[in-house]
Amino acid sequence: MAKTSRIMAFWDDFQNSSEYKIINNYPQSLVQGTVQYFDKMMAEIYPGTFRTWNKDNLLDVLYMMFDQADADADPDAEHIFWINFDIISELLRYLADTNKIGINKRNLEEIFVEFQEYTDADDPGEEIRETVMGEARHVNTDPWLPEWKSYIAVNIERYTCEWVDAYTESSDWHSRPDGIDKAFISMILNSLAKWAYDDYRKTPKSWTKTAIVGVLTGPFVTYLSMEPESYELIAPALSHFLTYVANQGWLNEKRASDYKRFIAAAVPDMIELSRDQANFSSSKLIAMKMHEDGVDITDEKAIQAYITKVNQNGGIDSLYDDYEADDSMLDLPPEELREITEHPEQLRRLAEIYDPDPDQNYLNSAHLPEFETRRWRKKTAIAVHAQGVRAGLRLWLNRQNYEFPKNWDAVTVVQNVSDFVDLHYAQALLKPTEWPVSTFRDFGEWVRAERSGEHLAATNRFISSLLTELTDAGTLTREQGKQLTAAFFGKSIPKLTKPKKVKGKVISLKQARKLLKNKKKYH
């Protein structure tokens, strides 16, 4: 094992990288110690240059690290592991970005997804994800996105608030467009920054057109309770603010200019969508209706009385103006279908409308309390159900690419997919990413024994199409999709190459514990 870590040869470059900025809230000594230790482990277990680092040996070492921490009696071991993983993952992203290792960034992200599925992403930040800064957050968990990290979300909120404070105290504030106050600019900037990260993993320094347009035409319409005319102020407000931020050097001028163009491109659709209450969430609709009816939103008794009245009149659906979900909503032109399936917020909104079990009766259905090492969790059951509804919608919206019974409409497709996904979680506590070959082999044998004729053909088409859609969407890997399909139809199972596990206690956590002896000061 080398006395000096090879990492130190480009330590300064790593420190100046965008990847390091994501972990710069950790002490430098901790970051340096972690990357050096990881490098030495890789050199000892898999001798060779950085270019020999590939999927198999990287996963080997990550699995070993996790298993060691999981078996450690020290209550801090798991927390230390996830801190180390944060640091190591950014190191690997830097190495992939600079072409120093034998794997590209896209494949590296696939490694992280596979690893987190193996560990069930059971990191300490999972609970924070729902209540960062005391606010409920609905985070897009699509597998091709980088991992959502609570400290990045908190950091985004921190510095965007600092930008607004500086802006409103500057001389530029006096030349702002009419009708804009600090509360308004704070709301729209913080909302844009929050949703761009939650849904697209983009920070204010890396926003893309897809993220900006997606947020402005999605959650801005769905959730922000604003008067229709207020939407027309968003573009001039953000444009003036971005000019100030660029002048301060906090954003590159070209980037700020691009952001202004992207915002301007989104405004017409955003304004049009904001005029149709069918695009509003139930919480936004209730808030607007209370305002229209003169309800004092600071009076809890008045709010409760209003909600009681709404429920007596037929619930939230009664607030929509003659709005009813039916199959005609899903008979859209191809370009509109792509718009929905490519924007998480629009798909989520549609899933809320077409959820076949909005009262969450599936939570009260018979289910195992625990199975093997897994326990039933209400939060996971809800997430799995929502995943099933979205998968059913994608299957229907892209039905020209799949095959299922001709007499099935949108409601039937979504119902069958969500029921199928719910059943697997209830009976085995498995998410779609965890579905095993054995289950689908047994299910296929049962189907062939119990069904025949058109009924059997319909089931075969449905399962085949569902597995293909989940693979196309990235929920299942290509290998998983092929294995499960083969198992269901009773065919030979394609072999899946798995990283070998190295036995023995290879990794010590003493160094990490020493570096983290004052960790409470940082968290």
C-alpha positions as CSV (number, residue, x, y, z in Angstrom):
1,M,0.0,0.0,0.0
2,A,1.5,3.4,-1.0
3,K,2.5,5.7,1.8
4,T,1.1,8.7,0.0
5,S,-2.3,8.5,-1.5
6,R,-2.5,8.9,-5.3
7,I,-5.4,11.2,-4.8
8,M,-3.1,14.0,-3.4
9,A,-1.6,14.4,-6.9
10,F,-4.8,16.2,-8.0
11,W,-6.2,17.3,-4.6
12,D,-6.0,21.0,-5.5
13,D,-8.0,20.4,-8.7
14,F,-10.6,18.4,-6.8
15,Q,-10.9,21.1,-4.2
16,N,-11.7,23.6,-7.0
17,S,-14.2,21.4,-8.7
18,S,-18.0,21.7,-8.7
19,E,-18.2,18.3,-7.0
20,Y,-16.2,19.5,-4.0
21,K,-18.5,22.5,-3.5
22,I,-21.3,20.0,-2.7
23,I,-19.4,18.6,0.2
24,N,-17.5,21.7,1.4
25,N,-19.7,21.9,4.5
26,Y,-17.7,18.9,5.8
27,P,-14.3,19.7,7.5
28,Q,-11.4,19.5,5.0
29,S,-9.6,17.1,7.2
30,L,-12.6,14.7,7.0
31,V,-12.9,14.9,3.2
32,Q,-9.2,14.5,2.7
33,G,-9.0,11.6,5.1
34,T,-12.0,9.8,3.6
35,V,-10.8,10.1,-0.1
36,Q,-7.3,9.0,0.9
37,Y,-8.6,6.0,2.8
38,F,-10.9,5.0,-0.1
39,D,-8.0,5.3,-2.6
40,K,-5.8,3.0,-0.4
41,M,-8.6,0.5,-0.1
42,M,-9.0,0.3,-3.8
43,A,-5.3,0.0,-4.3
44,E,-5.0,-2.8,-1.8
45,I,-8.1,-4.8,-3.0
46,Y,-7.9,-4.0,-6.7
47,P,-4.3,-3.1,-7.6
48,G,-3.9,-1.0,-10.7
49,T,-4.4,2.5,-12.0
50,F,-7.5,4.6,-11.6
51,R,-8.4,3.6,-15.2
52,T,-9.0,0.0,-13.9
53,W,-11.8,1.3,-11.5
54,N,-15.1,-0.1,-13.0
55,K,-18.6,-1.0,-11.9
56,D,-17.7,-4.3,-10.4
57,N,-14.8,-3.3,-8.2
58,L,-16.4,0.0,-7.1
59,L,-19.6,-1.8,-6.0
60,D,-17.5,-4.4,-4.3
61,V,-15.9,-1.8,-2.0
62,L,-19.1,0.1,-1.4
63,Y,-20.9,-3.1,-0.5
64,M,-18.1,-4.0,1.9
65,M,-18.2,-0.6,3.5
66,F,-21.9,-0.7,4.0
67,D,-22.0,-4.3,5.3
68,Q,-19.2,-3.4,7.8
69,A,-21.0,-0.4,9.1
70,D,-24.3,-2.3,9.2
71,A,-22.7,-5.0,11.4
72,D,-20.9,-2.6,13.7
73,A,-22.3,-2.3,17.2
74,D,-21.3,1.3,17.4
75,P,-24.5,3.4,17.0
76,D,-22.5,6.0,15.1
77,A,-21.3,3.6,12.4
78,E,-24.2,4.0,10.0
79,H,-24.2,7.8,10.3
80,I,-20.4,7.7,9.6
81,F,-20.9,5.5,6.6
82,W,-23.4,7.8,4.9
83,I,-21.1,10.8,5.5
84,N,-18.3,8.8,3.9
85,F,-20.6,7.9,1.0
86,D,-21.5,11.5,0.4
87,I,-17.8,12.3,0.1
88,I,-16.8,9.3,-1.9
89,S,-19.6,9.7,-4.4
90,E,-18.5,13.3,-5.2
91,L,-14.9,12.1,-5.5
92,L,-16.0,9.5,-8.0
93,R,-18.1,12.0,-9.9
94,Y,-15.1,14.3,-10.2
95,L,-12.9,11.4,-11.4
96,A,-15.5,10.4,-14.0
97,D,-16.0,13.9,-15.1
98,T,-12.2,14.4,-15.7
99,N,-11.9,11.0,-17.4
100,K,-9.6,9.6,-14.7
101,I,-11.4,6.3,-14.1
102,G,-12.7,3.6,-16.4
103,I,-16.4,4.5,-16.2
104,N,-18.4,7.5,-17.5
105,K,-20.7,9.8,-15.4
106,R,-23.9,8.2,-16.7
107,N,-22.8,4.7,-15.8
108,L,-21.5,6.0,-12.5
109,E,-25.0,7.3,-11.6
110,E,-26.4,3.9,-12.4
111,I,-23.9,2.4,-9.9
112,F,-25.2,4.8,-7.2
113,V,-28.8,3.8,-8.0
114,E,-28.0,0.1,-7.8
115,F,-26.1,0.6,-4.6
116,Q,-28.9,2.6,-3.0
117,E,-31.4,0.0,-4.0
118,Y,-29.2,-2.6,-2.3
119,T,-29.1,-0.5,0.9
120,D,-32.8,0.6,0.5
121,A,-31.4,4.2,0.6
122,D,-31.9,3.9,4.4
123,D,-29.7,7.0,5.2
124,P,-30.2,9.4,8.1
125,G,-31.3,12.1,5.6
126,E,-34.4,10.2,4.5
127,E,-36.6,11.7,7.2
128,I,-35.2,15.1,6.7
129,R,-36.2,14.8,3.1
130,E,-39.9,15.2,4.1
131,T,-39.5,18.1,6.4
132,V,-36.5,20.2,5.5
133,M,-37.0,23.6,7.0
134,G,-40.3,22.5,8.6
135,E,-41.9,22.1,5.1
136,A,-43.3,19.0,3.4
137,R,-41.3,18.2,0.3
138,H,-42.3,15.9,-2.5
139,V,-39.0,14.8,-4.0
140,N,-38.7,13.3,-7.5
141,T,-37.0,9.9,-7.0
142,D,-36.6,8.9,-10.6
143,P,-33.6,6.5,-10.7
144,W,-31.7,8.5,-13.4
145,L,-31.4,11.5,-11.2
146,P,-28.6,12.1,-8.7
147,E,-29.3,11.4,-5.0
148,W,-31.3,14.1,-3.2
149,K,-29.3,15.5,-0.4
150,S,-30.7,17.4,2.5
151,Y,-27.7,19.6,3.1
152,I,-27.7,20.7,-0.5
153,A,-31.4,21.7,-0.2
154,V,-30.7,23.6,3.0
155,N,-27.7,25.3,1.4
156,I,-29.7,26.4,-1.6
157,E,-32.3,28.0,0.7
158,R,-29.6,29.7,2.7
159,Y,-27.8,31.4,-0.1
160,T,-30.9,32.3,-2.1
161,C,-32.3,34.0,1.0
162,E,-29.0,35.9,1.3
163,W,-29.2,37.0,-2.3
164,V,-32.7,38.4,-1.7
165,D,-31.6,40.2,1.4
166,A,-28.7,41.8,-0.4
167,Y,-30.9,42.7,-3.4
168,T,-33.6,44.4,-1.3
169,E,-31.0,46.4,0.5
170,S,-29.2,47.6,-2.6
171,S,-29.8,50.6,-4.8
172,D,-31.0,48.3,-7.6
173,W,-34.1,47.5,-5.4
174,H,-35.4,51.1,-6.0
175,S,-35.6,50.5,-9.8
176,R,-37.5,47.2,-9.6
177,P,-40.6,46.7,-11.7
178,D,-43.9,48.0,-10.2
179,G,-46.0,45.7,-8.0
180,I,-43.1,43.7,-6.6
181,D,-42.2,43.5,-2.9
182,K,-39.7,41.5,-0.9
183,A,-42.3,38.8,0.0
184,F,-43.1,38.3,-3.7
185,I,-39.5,38.0,-4.9
186,S,-38.7,35.7,-2.0
187,M,-41.6,33.4,-2.7
188,I,-41.0,33.0,-6.4
189,L,-37.2,32.6,-6.1
190,N,-37.4,30.2,-3.2
191,S,-40.1,28.2,-4.9
192,L,-38.2,28.0,-8.2
193,A,-34.9,27.0,-6.4
194,K,-36.7,24.4,-4.3
195,W,-38.6,22.7,-7.1
196,A,-35.7,22.8,-9.5
197,Y,-33.7,20.9,-7.1
198,D,-36.4,18.5,-5.8
199,D,-37.7,17.6,-9.3
200,Y,-34.6,18.0,-11.5
201,R,-31.6,18.1,-9.0
202,K,-30.5,21.5,-10.5
203,T,-29.2,24.3,-8.2
204,P,-29.5,28.0,-9.0
205,K,-26.0,27.8,-10.4
206,S,-26.9,25.0,-12.8
207,W,-30.5,25.5,-13.9
208,T,-31.4,24.3,-17.3
209,K,-34.2,25.2,-19.7
210,T,-35.9,21.9,-18.9
211,A,-35.9,22.6,-15.2
212,I,-37.0,26.3,-15.4
213,V,-39.8,25.6,-17.9
214,G,-40.9,22.5,-16.0
215,V,-41.1,24.3,-12.7
216,L,-42.8,27.4,-14.0
217,T,-45.4,25.4,-15.9
218,G,-45.8,22.7,-13.3
219,P,-45.6,23.3,-9.6
220,F,-45.9,27.1,-10.0
221,V,-49.3,26.6,-11.5
222,T,-50.3,23.6,-9.3
223,Y,-49.3,24.8,-5.9
224,L,-48.6,28.6,-5.7
225,S,-51.6,30.5,-4.4
226,M,-51.5,33.7,-6.5
227,E,-53.9,35.9,-8.2
228,P,-53.9,35.4,-12.0
229,E,-52.4,38.8,-12.6
230,S,-49.5,38.0,-10.3
231,Y,-48.2,35.4,-12.7
232,E,-47.5,38.2,-15.2
233,L,-45.1,39.8,-12.7
234,I,-42.9,36.7,-12.4
235,A,-40.8,37.3,-15.5
236,P,-40.0,41.0,-14.9
237,A,-39.3,40.3,-11.2
238,L,-36.9,37.5,-11.8
239,S,-35.3,39.3,-14.8
240,H,-34.5,42.4,-12.7
241,F,-33.2,40.2,-9.8
242,L,-31.0,38.1,-12.1
243,T,-29.4,41.2,-13.5
244,Y,-28.4,42.3,-10.0
245,V,-27.1,38.8,-9.1
246,A,-25.0,38.7,-12.2
247,N,-23.6,42.1,-11.5
248,Q,-22.5,40.9,-8.1
249,G,-20.6,38.0,-9.7
250,W,-22.8,35.4,-8.0
251,L,-23.9,34.1,-11.4
252,N,-22.1,34.2,-14.8
253,E,-23.6,36.9,-16.9
254,K,-24.3,34.5,-19.8
255,R,-25.9,32.0,-17.5
256,A,-28.1,34.8,-16.0
257,S,-29.0,35.9,-19.6
258,D,-29.9,32.3,-20.5
259,Y,-32.1,32.0,-17.4
260,K,-34.0,35.1,-18.5
261,R,-34.7,33.6,-21.9
262,F,-35.8,30.3,-20.4
263,I,-38.2,32.2,-18.1
264,A,-39.6,34.3,-20.9
265,A,-40.2,31.1,-23.0
266,A,-42.2,29.5,-20.1
267,V,-44.4,32.5,-19.3
268,P,-47.1,32.2,-22.0
269,D,-47.8,28.6,-21.1
270,M,-47.6,29.3,-17.4
271,I,-50.1,32.1,-17.6
272,E,-52.5,30.1,-19.7
273,L,-52.3,27.1,-17.4
274,S,-52.8,29.3,-14.4
275,R,-56.3,30.3,-15.7
276,D,-57.6,26.8,-15.6
277,Q,-58.4,25.5,-12.1
278,A,-58.2,21.9,-13.4
279,N,-54.5,22.4,-13.1
280,F,-54.6,23.3,-9.4
281,S,-53.8,21.1,-6.4
282,S,-56.6,20.6,-3.8
283,S,-54.7,22.7,-1.3
284,K,-54.3,25.6,-3.7
285,L,-58.0,25.4,-4.7
286,I,-59.2,25.4,-1.1
287,A,-57.0,28.4,-0.3
288,M,-58.3,30.3,-3.3
289,K,-62.0,29.4,-2.6
290,M,-61.6,30.5,1.1
291,H,-60.2,33.8,-0.1
292,E,-63.0,34.3,-2.5
293,D,-65.6,33.5,0.2
294,G,-64.0,35.9,2.6
295,V,-62.8,33.3,5.1
296,D,-60.2,34.6,7.6
297,I,-57.2,32.2,7.1
298,T,-55.9,33.2,10.5
299,D,-59.0,31.9,12.2
300,E,-58.7,28.2,12.8
301,K,-62.4,27.8,13.7
302,A,-63.5,29.6,10.5
303,I,-61.2,27.3,8.4
304,Q,-62.5,24.2,10.0
305,A,-66.1,25.3,9.5
306,Y,-65.4,26.0,5.8
307,I,-63.7,22.5,5.4
308,T,-66.7,20.9,7.0
309,K,-69.0,22.7,4.6
310,V,-67.0,21.6,1.7
311,N,-67.1,18.0,2.8
312,Q,-70.8,18.1,3.2
313,N,-71.2,19.4,-0.3
314,G,-69.2,16.5,-1.9
315,G,-65.6,17.1,-0.8
316,I,-62.8,18.8,-2.7
317,D,-64.1,17.6,-6.1
318,S,-67.1,19.9,-5.6
319,L,-64.9,22.9,-5.7
320,Y,-63.8,22.3,-9.3
321,D,-65.9,24.0,-11.9
322,D,-67.7,21.1,-13.6
323,Y,-64.3,19.3,-13.7
324,E,-64.3,15.6,-13.9
325,A,-61.5,13.1,-14.8
326,D,-62.4,10.9,-17.7
327,D,-60.6,9.0,-20.5
328,S,-60.9,12.0,-22.9
329,M,-58.3,13.8,-20.9
330,L,-55.8,11.2,-21.8
331,D,-56.5,11.1,-25.5
332,L,-53.9,13.8,-26.3
333,P,-51.6,14.5,-29.3
334,P,-48.2,12.8,-29.1
335,E,-46.3,16.1,-28.3
336,E,-48.6,16.7,-25.3
337,L,-48.2,13.1,-24.1
338,R,-44.4,13.6,-24.2
339,E,-44.8,16.8,-22.2
340,I,-46.6,15.0,-19.5
341,T,-44.4,11.9,-19.2
342,E,-41.2,14.0,-19.3
343,H,-42.3,16.4,-16.5
344,P,-42.5,14.8,-13.1
345,E,-44.9,17.5,-11.7
346,Q,-47.4,17.1,-14.5
347,L,-47.3,13.3,-14.2
348,R,-47.7,13.6,-10.5
349,R,-50.7,15.9,-10.8
350,L,-52.3,13.6,-13.3
351,A,-51.7,10.7,-11.0
352,E,-53.5,12.4,-8.2
353,I,-56.5,12.8,-10.5
354,Y,-56.5,9.2,-11.8
355,D,-55.5,7.5,-8.5
356,P,-58.0,4.6,-8.3
357,D,-57.7,4.6,-4.5
358,P,-57.6,8.3,-3.4
359,D,-58.9,7.3,0.1
360,Q,-55.8,5.0,0.5
361,N,-57.8,1.9,1.3
362,Y,-54.8,-0.1,0.3
363,L,-53.1,0.9,3.6
364,N,-55.8,-1.0,5.4
365,S,-55.6,-4.1,3.3
366,A,-54.0,-7.3,4.7
367,H,-50.3,-7.0,4.6
368,L,-47.3,-8.6,6.3
369,P,-46.0,-6.6,9.2
370,E,-42.5,-7.8,8.4
371,F,-40.8,-10.3,6.1
372,E,-37.2,-11.5,6.4
373,T,-35.2,-8.3,7.1
374,R,-38.0,-5.9,5.8
375,R,-40.7,-4.2,7.8
376,W,-44.0,-2.7,6.4
377,R,-43.8,1.1,6.4
378,K,-46.8,3.3,5.7
379,K,-44.5,5.9,4.0
380,T,-43.1,3.2,1.7
381,A,-46.6,1.8,0.9
382,I,-47.8,5.2,-0.1
383,A,-44.7,5.8,-2.3
384,V,-45.0,2.4,-3.9
385,H,-48.7,3.0,-4.7
386,A,-47.9,6.3,-6.3
387,Q,-45.2,4.7,-8.3
388,G,-47.7,2.1,-9.5
389,V,-50.3,4.8,-10.5
390,R,-47.6,6.7,-12.5
391,A,-46.5,3.5,-14.2
392,G,-50.1,2.8,-15.2
393,L,-50.5,6.3,-16.6
394,R,-47.2,6.0,-18.6
395,L,-48.4,2.7,-19.9
396,W,-51.7,4.2,-21.1
397,L,-50.2,7.4,-22.4
398,N,-47.7,5.5,-24.5
399,R,-50.1,2.7,-25.3
400,Q,-49.0,2.7,-29.0
401,N,-45.7,1.1,-27.8
402,Y,-47.2,-1.6,-25.6
403,E,-49.9,-4.3,-25.9
404,F,-52.7,-5.0,-23.5
405,P,-56.4,-6.1,-23.9
406,K,-58.2,-3.9,-26.4
407,N,-61.2,-3.4,-24.2
408,W,-59.1,-1.8,-21.4
409,D,-59.5,1.9,-20.9
410,A,-57.3,4.3,-19.0
411,V,-59.0,3.6,-15.7
412,T,-58.7,-0.2,-16.1
413,V,-55.0,0.0,-17.0
414,V,-54.1,2.3,-14.1
415,Q,-56.2,0.2,-11.7
416,N,-54.5,-3.1,-12.7
417,V,-51.0,-1.7,-12.5
418,S,-51.5,0.0,-9.1
419,D,-53.2,-3.2,-7.7
420,F,-50.3,-5.3,-9.0
421,V,-47.7,-3.1,-7.4
422,D,-49.6,-2.7,-4.2
423,L,-50.0,-6.5,-3.9
424,H,-46.3,-7.1,-4.2
425,Y,-45.6,-4.7,-1.4
426,A,-48.4,-6.0,0.9
427,Q,-47.4,-9.7,0.4
428,A,-43.6,-9.5,0.3
429,L,-42.8,-5.8,1.2
430,L,-41.1,-5.4,-2.1
431,K,-40.8,-2.3,-4.3
432,P,-40.7,-2.8,-8.1
433,T,-36.9,-2.4,-8.0
434,E,-36.7,-5.3,-5.7
435,W,-39.0,-7.8,-7.4
436,P,-37.3,-11.2,-7.5
437,V,-37.2,-13.8,-10.2
438,S,-38.7,-16.5,-8.0
439,T,-41.9,-14.5,-7.4
440,F,-42.5,-14.0,-11.1
441,R,-41.7,-17.7,-11.9
442,D,-44.3,-18.8,-9.3
443,F,-46.8,-16.2,-10.5
444,G,-46.4,-17.3,-14.1
445,E,-46.9,-21.0,-13.2
446,W,-50.1,-20.1,-11.3
447,V,-51.5,-18.0,-14.2
448,R,-50.9,-20.9,-16.7
449,A,-52.5,-23.4,-14.3
450,E,-55.6,-21.2,-13.4
451,R,-56.3,-19.3,-16.6
452,S,-56.8,-20.2,-20.2
453,G,-57.9,-18.8,-23.5
454,E,-58.4,-15.0,-23.8
455,H,-58.1,-14.6,-20.1
456,L,-54.6,-16.1,-20.1
457,A,-53.6,-14.1,-23.2
458,A,-54.8,-10.9,-21.6
459,T,-52.7,-11.5,-18.5
460,N,-49.6,-12.4,-20.5
461,R,-49.9,-9.2,-22.6
462,F,-50.4,-7.1,-19.4
463,I,-47.5,-8.5,-17.5
464,S,-45.2,-8.3,-20.5
465,S,-46.1,-4.7,-21.2
466,L,-45.8,-3.7,-17.6
467,L,-42.3,-5.1,-17.3
468,T,-41.3,-3.5,-20.6
469,E,-42.6,-0.1,-19.5
470,L,-40.9,-0.3,-16.1
471,T,-37.7,-1.1,-17.9
472,D,-38.2,1.7,-20.5
473,A,-38.8,4.2,-17.6
474,G,-35.6,3.1,-15.8
475,T,-37.4,1.6,-12.8
476,L,-36.0,-1.8,-13.7
477,T,-32.6,-2.3,-15.3
478,R,-32.5,-4.0,-18.7
479,E,-31.2,-7.2,-17.1
480,Q,-33.9,-7.1,-14.4
481,G,-36.6,-6.6,-17.1
482,K,-35.3,-9.5,-19.2
483,Q,-35.0,-11.8,-16.1
484,L,-38.5,-11.1,-14.7
485,T,-40.1,-11.5,-18.1
486,A,-38.3,-14.8,-18.8
487,A,-39.3,-16.0,-15.3
488,F,-43.0,-15.2,-15.8
489,F,-43.1,-17.1,-19.1
490,G,-41.2,-20.1,-17.7
491,K,-38.2,-19.6,-19.9
492,S,-34.5,-19.9,-18.9
493,I,-33.3,-17.0,-16.9
494,P,-30.5,-14.8,-18.4
495,K,-27.6,-14.6,-16.1
496,L,-27.1,-11.4,-14.1
497,T,-23.6,-10.5,-13.3
498,K,-23.3,-9.5,-9.7
499,P,-20.3,-8.0,-8.0
500,K,-18.5,-10.6,-5.9
501,K,-18.5,-10.0,-2.1
502,V,-15.0,-10.0,-0.4
503,K,-15.2,-11.7,2.9
504,G,-13.5,-10.6,6.1
505,K,-13.2,-7.5,8.1
506,V,-11.3,-5.4,5.6
507,I,-12.3,-1.8,6.7
508,S,-11.8,-0.1,9.9
509,L,-13.9,2.9,10.9
510,K,-11.5,4.2,13.6
511,Q,-10.1,6.9,11.4
512,A,-13.6,8.1,10.4
513,R,-14.7,8.1,14.1
514,K,-11.6,10.1,15.0
515,L,-12.3,12.7,12.3
516,L,-15.9,12.9,13.4
517,K,-15.4,13.2,17.1
518,N,-16.7,16.8,16.9
519,K,-19.3,16.0,14.2
520,K,-22.2,17.4,16.2
521,K,-20.7,20.8,15.6
522,Y,-21.3,20.4,11.8
523,H,-24.7,18.8,11.9
